[in-house]
Amino acid sequence: MHPAATALLALDENKVTPGILGFLVFAALGAGTWWILKAMNRSLGKVDFVEEPVPGEPASAAEPKNS
């Protein structure tokens, strides 16, 4: 029998491996996650948040102290 034929016969038919399709799906999920995090970071960088003072609190307590 040819050595390549014995190697093919030695493979376990019941063994499941992810193969190239599994790698491509995993890589696509990783790239999509990276892209969505980059877009979210860009969007959150545009937010200009100014906290409003709490009603009933003195104005001097709500202002930041400059040292």
C-alpha positions in Angstrom: 0.0 0.0 0.0 1.2 3.5 -0.8 2.4 5.6 2.3 -0.1 8.4 1.4 -2.9 5.9 1.4 -2.0 4.6 4.8 -1.9 8.2 6.1 -5.4 8.9 4.8 -6.7 5.6 6.3 -5.2 6.6 9.6 -7.3 9.8 9.9 -10.2 9.5 12.3 -13.5 10.1 10.4 -15.3 11.1 13.6 -12.9 13.9 14.6 -14.3 17.3 14.0 -11.9 20.3 13.4 -12.8 23.9 12.7 -10.6 24.1 9.6 -10.3 27.2 7.4 -14.0 28.1 7.7 -13.8 28.2 11.5 -10.7 30.4 11.2 -12.4 32.8 8.7 -15.5 33.1 10.9 -13.4 33.8 14.0 -11.2 36.3 12.1 -14.4 38.1 10.8 -15.8 38.3 14.3 -12.5 39.7 15.6 -12.4 42.3 12.8 -16.0 43.3 13.4 -15.4 43.7 17.1 -12.4 45.8 16.5 -14.3 48.0 14.0 -17.3 48.5 16.3 -15.1 49.4 19.2 -13.1 51.9 17.1 -16.4 53.5 15.8 -17.8 53.7 19.4 -14.6 55.3 20.7 -14.7 57.8 17.9 -18.4 58.6 18.6 -17.9 58.9 22.3 -14.9 61.2 21.7 -17.3 63.8 20.1 -19.5 63.9 23.2 -19.2 67.2 25.1 -20.6 66.4 28.6 -21.1 69.3 31.1 -22.6 68.2 34.4 -25.5 70.4 35.5 -25.6 71.5 39.2 -28.1 69.7 41.5 -31.1 71.9 42.3 -31.1 73.2 45.9 -27.3 72.9 46.2 -25.3 76.2 46.7 -23.7 77.4 43.4 -20.2 77.5 45.0 -20.3 73.7 45.8 -21.2 72.8 42.2 -18.3 74.8 40.7 -14.9 73.1 40.4 -12.2 74.6 42.6 -9.2 76.2 40.7 -5.9 75.7 42.6 
